[in-house]
Amino acid sequence: MDIFIEKLVKKKRDTLDNVIIFGTIILALELMALLIFFLGPYATSVFLCIAIGYGVYLVIVSRRIEFEYALTNGQLEIDKIVNEKSRKNLITANCRDFEIMAKVSSEKFDELSKEISDKIIAVSSLDSENIYFFITNKKEEDDNRAKRVLVLFEPNEKMIESIKAMIPRKFFD
């Protein structure tokens, strides 16, 4: 029987997002004021101010991030979607290749998270309750070497049960 489970998680704005947005707006306003002050209110400065405004818009909408988890017959794919337009695959891994999967609140996470430097954080907020992690090997794009990576994600109950059935000895609650 084929398994296909999908979940979409919207990232909540955190302090870093707010700092980036606020800083971009302040910087843009200062830049626009300097342009008008030095170039005067001519077509060139107005055009440059419109371009700066568009750049600010692009920065603000780039902070609208969603993560899509798709589990298909043991293959877990996690994508990052920016502003509902551009999609980037963060990781594709076979569940049977997981070294371990457990809740972030477990003791296993504290032990293992310190020894792995590469992390993929694909959650709505780090304060969420049902965050799980898994460790697997990810091939690098530039060379064929595999690197251990720790992935944080928020699966739904169906996904958890399906993964648990595939890797019962590697799954910890």
KAZI-V632790 format. One record per residue. N is the residue number from 0. RES is the residue in three letters. PSI is psi in degrees with one decimal (999 if undefined). OMEGA is omega in radians with two decimals (* if undefined). Layout:
n->N res->RES psi->PSI omega->OMEGA
n->N res->RES psi->PSI omega->OMEGA
//
This chain:
n->0 res->MET psi->131.6 omega->3.14
n->1 res->ASP psi->140.9 omega->3.11
n->2 res->ILE psi->128.2 omega->3.02
n->3 res->PHE psi->112.8 omega->3.13
n->4 res->ILE psi->135.4 omega->-3.08
n->5 res->GLU psi->144.6 omega->3.07
n->6 res->LYS psi->140.1 omega->3.11
n->7 res->LEU psi->128.3 omega->-3.12
n->8 res->VAL psi->125.1 omega->3.14
n->9 res->LYS psi->127.4 omega->3.14
n->10 res->LYS psi->130.9 omega->3.09
n->11 res->LYS psi->146.5 omega->3.10
n->12 res->ARG psi->131.4 omega->3.10
n->13 res->ASP psi->-174.4 omega->-3.08
n->14 res->THR psi->-41.1 omega->-3.14
n->15 res->LEU psi->-42.9 omega->3.10
n->16 res->ASP psi->-46.0 omega->-3.14
n->17 res->ASN psi->-38.8 omega->3.11
n->18 res->VAL psi->-43.6 omega->3.13
n->19 res->ILE psi->-46.0 omega->-3.13
n->20 res->ILE psi->-49.2 omega->-3.11
n->21 res->PHE psi->-44.4 omega->3.13
n->22 res->GLY psi->-39.2 omega->3.12
n->23 res->THR psi->-41.7 omega->3.13
n->24 res->ILE psi->-46.7 omega->3.14
n->25 res->ILE psi->-47.3 omega->3.14
n->26 res->LEU psi->-42.2 omega->-3.14
n->27 res->ALA psi->-43.2 omega->3.12
n->28 res->LEU psi->-41.1 omega->3.10
n->29 res->GLU psi->-42.3 omega->3.13
n->30 res->LEU psi->-40.9 omega->3.10
n->31 res->MET psi->-42.4 omega->3.13
n->32 res->ALA psi->-42.5 omega->3.10
n->33 res->LEU psi->-40.9 omega->3.11
n->34 res->LEU psi->-47.8 omega->-3.12
n->35 res->ILE psi->-36.5 omega->3.14
n->36 res->PHE psi->-45.2 omega->-3.07
n->37 res->PHE psi->-34.8 omega->-3.11
n->38 res->LEU psi->-17.5 omega->-3.10
n->39 res->GLY psi->171.2 omega->-3.09
n->40 res->PRO psi->56.2 omega->3.14
n->41 res->TYR psi->175.2 omega->-3.06
n->42 res->ALA psi->-36.8 omega->-3.13
n->43 res->THR psi->-47.4 omega->-3.11
n->44 res->SER psi->-36.3 omega->3.10
n->45 res->VAL psi->-43.8 omega->3.11
n->46 res->PHE psi->-44.1 omega->3.12
n->47 res->LEU psi->-36.8 omega->3.10
n->48 res->CYS psi->-38.8 omega->3.09
n->49 res->ILE psi->-40.9 omega->3.11
n->50 res->ALA psi->-40.6 omega->3.11
n->51 res->ILE psi->-42.4 omega->3.10
n->52 res->GLY psi->-40.0 omega->3.10
n->53 res->TYR psi->-38.3 omega->3.08
n->54 res->GLY psi->-40.7 omega->3.09
n->55 res->VAL psi->-43.3 omega->3.11
n->56 res->TYR psi->-44.1 omega->-3.14
n->57 res->LEU psi->-39.1 omega->3.11
n->58 res->VAL psi->-43.2 omega->-3.12
n->59 res->ILE psi->-46.4 omega->-3.11
n->60 res->VAL psi->-21.0 omega->3.10
n->61 res->SER psi->-10.7 omega->3.10
n->62 res->ARG psi->-0.6 omega->3.04
n->63 res->ARG psi->100.1 omega->-3.02
n->64 res->ILE psi->137.5 omega->3.04
n->65 res->GLU psi->153.8 omega->3.06
n->66 res->PHE psi->135.2 omega->3.11
n->67 res->GLU psi->126.7 omega->3.05
n->68 res->TYR psi->131.3 omega->3.09
n->69 res->ALA psi->119.4 omega->3.11
n->70 res->LEU psi->114.9 omega->-3.12
n->71 res->THR psi->108.3 omega->3.10
n->72 res->ASN psi->46.5 omega->3.09
n->73 res->GLY psi->-5.5 omega->3.12
n->74 res->GLN psi->116.3 omega->3.13
n->75 res->LEU psi->125.5 omega->3.14
n->76 res->GLU psi->128.3 omega->3.12
n->77 res->ILE psi->121.9 omega->-3.14
n->78 res->ASP psi->148.6 omega->3.05
n->79 res->LYS psi->127.2 omega->-3.12
n->80 res->ILE psi->123.3 omega->-3.12
n->81 res->VAL psi->122.8 omega->3.10
n->82 res->ASN psi->33.2 omega->3.12
n->83 res->GLU psi->19.4 omega->-3.08
n->84 res->LYS psi->-58.7 omega->-3.07
n->85 res->SER psi->139.2 omega->-3.07
n->86 res->ARG psi->135.1 omega->3.09
n->87 res->LYS psi->129.6 omega->3.09
n->88 res->ASN psi->121.1 omega->3.11
n->89 res->LEU psi->-43.7 omega->3.14
n->90 res->ILE psi->145.5 omega->2.97
n->91 res->THR psi->122.0 omega->-3.07
n->92 res->ALA psi->148.0 omega->3.04
n->93 res->ASN psi->131.5 omega->-3.10
n->94 res->CYS psi->-30.4 omega->3.14
n->95 res->ARG psi->-16.8 omega->3.11
n->96 res->ASP psi->-3.2 omega->3.12
n->97 res->PHE psi->136.9 omega->3.02
n->98 res->GLU psi->-38.1 omega->-3.11
n->99 res->ILE psi->152.9 omega->2.97
n->100 res->MET psi->131.1 omega->-3.11
n->101 res->ALA psi->172.1 omega->3.06
n->102 res->LYS psi->149.2 omega->3.12
n->103 res->VAL psi->-28.8 omega->-3.13
n->104 res->SER psi->-3.5 omega->-3.13
n->105 res->SER psi->164.4 omega->3.12
n->106 res->GLU psi->-28.6 omega->-3.12
n->107 res->LYS psi->-36.5 omega->-3.12
n->108 res->PHE psi->-44.9 omega->-3.13
n->109 res->ASP psi->-40.3 omega->3.14
n->110 res->GLU psi->-48.5 omega->-2.96
n->111 res->LEU psi->-28.2 omega->-3.05
n->112 res->SER psi->-25.0 omega->-3.13
n->113 res->LYS psi->-30.3 omega->-3.05
n->114 res->GLU psi->-6.1 omega->-3.13
n->115 res->ILE psi->122.2 omega->-3.09
n->116 res->SER psi->-32.8 omega->-3.13
n->117 res->ASP psi->120.2 omega->-3.13
n->118 res->LYS psi->142.6 omega->3.00
n->119 res->ILE psi->117.0 omega->-3.12
n->120 res->ILE psi->104.6 omega->-3.08
n->121 res->ALA psi->62.4 omega->-3.09
n->122 res->VAL psi->161.7 omega->3.11
n->123 res->SER psi->-39.9 omega->3.12
n->124 res->SER psi->146.0 omega->3.11
n->125 res->LEU psi->-10.4 omega->3.10
n->126 res->ASP psi->-3.1 omega->-3.13
n->127 res->SER psi->153.9 omega->-3.06
n->128 res->GLU psi->-43.8 omega->-2.99
n->129 res->ASN psi->55.5 omega->3.10
n->130 res->ILE psi->128.6 omega->3.08
n->131 res->TYR psi->161.2 omega->3.05
n->132 res->PHE psi->155.3 omega->2.96
n->133 res->PHE psi->156.7 omega->3.11
n->134 res->ILE psi->130.9 omega->3.13
n->135 res->THR psi->176.6 omega->3.07
n->136 res->ASN psi->135.0 omega->3.13
n->137 res->LYS psi->130.0 omega->3.10
n->138 res->LYS psi->136.7 omega->3.09
n->139 res->GLU psi->148.0 omega->-3.12
n->140 res->GLU psi->-38.6 omega->-3.05
n->141 res->ASP psi->-28.1 omega->3.04
n->142 res->ASP psi->171.7 omega->-3.04
n->143 res->ASN psi->10.7 omega->3.13
n->144 res->ARG psi->143.4 omega->3.10
n->145 res->ALA psi->143.8 omega->-3.11
n->146 res->LYS psi->138.9 omega->3.10
n->147 res->ARG psi->134.5 omega->-3.12
n->148 res->VAL psi->142.0 omega->3.08
n->149 res->LEU psi->127.5 omega->-3.07
n->150 res->VAL psi->128.1 omega->3.04
n->151 res->LEU psi->131.6 omega->3.11
n->152 res->PHE psi->168.7 omega->-3.09
n->153 res->GLU psi->81.4 omega->-3.13
n->154 res->PRO psi->157.3 omega->3.04
n->155 res->ASN psi->176.4 omega->-3.06
n->156 res->GLU psi->-40.2 omega->3.14
n->157 res->LYS psi->-41.5 omega->3.13
n->158 res->MET psi->-43.5 omega->-3.14
n->159 res->ILE psi->-46.3 omega->-3.14
n->160 res->GLU psi->-40.2 omega->3.13
n->161 res->SER psi->-43.4 omega->3.13
n->162 res->ILE psi->-41.4 omega->3.12
n->163 res->LYS psi->-37.6 omega->3.12
n->164 res->ALA psi->-30.9 omega->-3.12
n->165 res->MET psi->-34.9 omega->-3.07
n->166 res->ILE psi->63.8 omega->-3.05
n->167 res->PRO psi->-31.9 omega->-3.11
n->168 res->ARG psi->-16.2 omega->-3.12
n->169 res->LYS psi->-1.1 omega->-3.09
n->170 res->PHE psi->128.3 omega->3.13
n->171 res->PHE psi->135.6 omega->3.10
n->172 res->ASP psi->999 omega->*
//
